[in-house]
Amino acid sequence: MHLKHLKKNRIINIKGGLAKTGQVLSYYPKDDGDYQRGLPAQGERFIDNGDGTIKDLVAGLMWVKDPSQIPGGLFGTPGSPITMGWYSAIDNCENLDYAGYSDWRLPNIRELASIVDCSKYNPAIDTVYFPNTQTSGYWSSTTLLAYDVYAWMTYLYYGYQTFGSKNYSSYYVRPVRAGR
């Protein structure tokens, strides 16, 4: 971990609590759809900053709205994001200077999972705030504990988590920073 990220980029929960999953139908009494617990999963949860970034009011994070729009081509060209290996994903996020900020990083698996909207699929995310999201895998910075040559990632077709080889897999990237 880079020293510049040790303290200042911790998750800051502005409203307190967890986001709703987005499940609105109840399939069995007292399931998630029945309780509807949590803060809004979308809508008033996110703010479009108008500079290519999205502020997450629940997690206290700032996300790149569409990484393919970042000048320079490291994350693709407008409308055509590219995949990359895990080490490149970390390095490209760490070296990113975008929208007036230079403290971008690759999100951990919980941060990445926090923007999944379980009421949607193909992709399982709010595309108003995260347009051009691909339905394939997105890297996290979290290493799989049992096998450290793998890292956790999220497939955004359904929003499920799995892992990929740090050395041989290639997935998409969504940079994040603390959104204070």
N, C-alpha and C positions, 0 to 999 in steps of 0.2 A: 504494500500500500504506500502511496506517495505521502510524504509528511504533510503536504498542504491539505490533505483530505482527512486527517485524523480526527479533528474535533469539529471543524466548521461545517462539515457536510453530514452530520447525523440527521436522521429523520426528525423533523419538528412537526408535531401534530398540532395544527392551529386550532381546530375545532374540538379535538378530543374524540377518541373512539375510532372504530373501524368503518370502512365503507360498506354499504350494502352490496350483496353479490349481484343483484339485478334480477334474481328469480322472483317472478311475480305470481306464478301459479303454484298452488299447493297440491302436491301429489300424494300426500299422506298427512294426517293431522299432526300438527306441531313441527312440521318440517320448516325449512328456511322460507319457503313461499308463504307459509302461514304466519310466521312471526314478523317478517319484514324488518328485522333489526338492522341498525347501523345508519350511518350518514348517507346522503345521496351518492349513488355510484356514478352519476353523470350530471349533466345540466349545471346547476349552481355549484357543483363541486369543482369545476374547471373554469379558468379564466384565460381567454386568448389575449396575450399581451400585445399582439399586433406587430411583433418583431421576429416572428418565427418561433416563438416559445409559448408554452402553455404552463400556467401555474396551477398546481394541484393543492387546493385548500385543505384537503383531508390529510395528506401525507406531508405537506410542507415542502414539496419538491417542485422544481422547474424542469420541464421536459422539452426537448426539441420537437416541434410540431411535426415536421416532415424532414427527416435527415437528408433525403435526396435533394432538398432545396439549398443545402449548405454549399456555398461557393467553394470551388477547388476540386470537386469530384471525389473526395475521399469516401463519401457515403453514397455516391452515384451521381446521376444527372437528374435535373428536374423531372419528376414523374417516373424515374427508373432507378430505384435504390439498388444497391449491390450488396452481395454477401461477402463476408470475410472471415478469416480464422480468428480464434479467440485472442491470441496475442496481439494481432493487428487491431482488433476491436478495442482492447484496453488502451493500446498506444494511441490510436486515432482519437479516442474520447479524451484521454489525458492531455493531448496536445492541441485540442480544439479551442479556438478563439472565435466565439460566435455570439452575436447579439450583445456585444459589450462585456461578455464574461469569458474568463479563461480557466475556470475551475470545474469544467465538465468532466464526467467520468462515466464508466460503464455501470449501470444499475446492478444492485445485488438482486437475488432471485425474489425476495419479498417485495422490493420496490417495484420490480417489473410485474409481478403478479398483482400488485395493487391497482394497476390500470386496466386489468382484464374486467370486462363486463359480461357476466354470466347470462345475461338476458339476450345476448347477441352471439352470432357465430358467423364465420366467413366474412370478416374477421370478428373476433370476440373482444371488441373495443369500440369506444365511441368515436366513429369516423368523422364526426363534426369537428372534434378537437384533434384527432390524430388521422388526418386524411392520408391516403396512399399507403396505409398499413398493409403489409403483405401477410398472407395467411400461413406462411411458413414459420420457421423458428427464429427467435430473437435471443441473442446471447445475454447472459448475466455475468457478473464478475465472481459469482460464487462457485467455488470448487466442490466437486462431489467428494465428500469426506472419505468414503470407502476406497475410491480409486482416483487419486489426485491428477491423473492424466485426462480426466473428464471435468466438464463444467456444466452447471445447471443452465437450462434455457427454457423458454416458453414458446410453445406453438400457438399462434394466434388464430388458427382456424376455429378451434374450440376453446382455447385458452388453457390447455393442460401443460403441465411441467414435465420435463424429461431431461436428459443430459446428452451432451455430445462430446466427441473427442477434441481436446484442445489442439491437438496436432494435425488432425485430418478433416475435421468438420468445418463447414462454412455456413454462417447464418447472418441474419440481418442485425442491425444495431440501432438502438434508440438512446442517445446520450441523455444524461440527467445531471442535475446539480441541486444543491440545497437552495430552496426558493425563498429564503427569508426576505 
